[in-house]
Amino acid sequence: MHAALPLRILASAVLALALVMPQSAVRAADKAAPPAPAPAAAAADTDEAATRLREAVGAVVRIRMKALRDATSMELLGPDREGTGVVIDSSGLILTIGYIVVEASRIEVFTADGRSVPAALVAFDQPTGLALLRSSTPVPVRPVELGDSTRLEATEAVLVASAVAADVAYVASRRTFTGYWEYILEDAIFTAPPRGDFAGAALIGRDGRLLGIGSLFVADAVQPRVNFPGNMFIPVNALRPILGDLIANGRRTDARPWLGLHTQEIQGRIVVTRVTPESPAQKAGLRRGDIITALDGQELAGQADMYKRLWAYGKPGVKVPLRVLQGNRMLEVGVESMDRFDHFRGQPTL
């Protein structure tokens, strides 16, 4: 919850971001120097920007969940999870990161004044990692507006707001992110300095609109394999084309096939580091330490190549032919894929 200390941090962070010159203005100033605004007008603009930012941070809520006893995600994520969400409409729809709310037996949402209301999972989207909740009653805050994350560029100042605190950060880079869990995110937003309270945190632009949702801590925020810690955010524009599907169906209609593999790319070789229990990969006999060399008879160039070809191979349920080096044996393995959503245990309802 936004207790007294976070509120003091919030006040200074909001003012700091409101005062930082937009990068677009810096670039424009390089070409032509317009007349400086009158002090009164500049102060009014700063006050207006600060008000918009405060209102946006007011839409941030704390999320706590208790996982189902038989949750398939228990091993990696534990039984009790906590993070941040952002209220995006007046009916109590909350946007967050999926891993803190999937397979919940109970979900609670806490507002800045300490009120708590139960919530239920509306949707989870495996390709982006985003999730939607709906509170049992509308949360008494002003919903944040969705912004346009495509316009956000490296070096721009942003506000990162969690249920713990809000502070200014900078965009370190924009690039594609490939994850070990059958995941690729195009045009991910990387920020610095790093925050430990990143799970579901709101990335807010100068105009008070939501630009992204916090996902990960990364060691290479500026560029791959260069040590510069930060966080990765899912751009809000990834939500726009699927929002209707998520609300209506709980998932997107164009689901991807999923195998249940965690992999690491080592010198171009795709090494299995974990096989998800009860997943298609486990049922097909794949093991930790296996090396995947080909899909449908064609050699693989790396993780991203494997994922893209897997998703292009067919819809969930298609049998995916893999060539696997298991110990000293080269095997041809058919893995009957599934929709990742269907692997999760049942979700709570209000």
C-alpha angles and dihedrals in degrees: 000000000000097000125178097282095049089049091057089048089048093053094053094041093051092049092046093053092044090055098046111101113242114249089235088060091049091053091047091050090056089062101039134357110225120202112281114254119252113267093246092051092047091050091049091051091050092049091049092049091048091051092052091049093048090051091050092050088049088066091061116104137182118246125204125180140182114212125227113263091243096041111151088215094056095099094057103028105027132225099285121048134177137185146122136294135184125224108231103175141027094251093068100266109159127193118211144141115289102227094068095054110031118110094014125164089191135013125189129187121206123199126210092265092055099259116143129203130177118248138191133215110258098178146347124202115201097191093059101022092231125136136192127215131186122209119225089242128019112277110243096239136098109261118240119242120238113246134201108269093183090077094055111107137187116283094025117135117240138171118245110201125185133166086267104048146329126235143160119267135170131234105250097185147334116225146123116289122206117198130200093237099071093280137136123175117192118215095004117185117236119194138186147243096044123246126205092207094062100124105115093344117159120247105207128191127218090265092059094251125132114255104170150352122239117250116157151006109240132190094209109049096152100045137340117288093003112118107242113125123219143121135280121226128194108234113242091228087071086068099051101076094045102037094098093050092047094052094043101040108015090242141038117279094229097063119179128230113259129200104183099241132143110201141179126207109228117178090333094311120119107227121189109232098173139007114210112238114254091008127135089255093055092047089052091055101253116154142193109277095032116134117219109212107167144016118208090351095305122115116246123234096202145302097308091048091051094049095047093048091046092053091046093049096079146294125305108293095042114128108242116209111218131180108218133185104216111180105312095335128092109216135189105219128185112208116195102218128213142188108276090222091063092057093065121090120249119296129230120261128204 
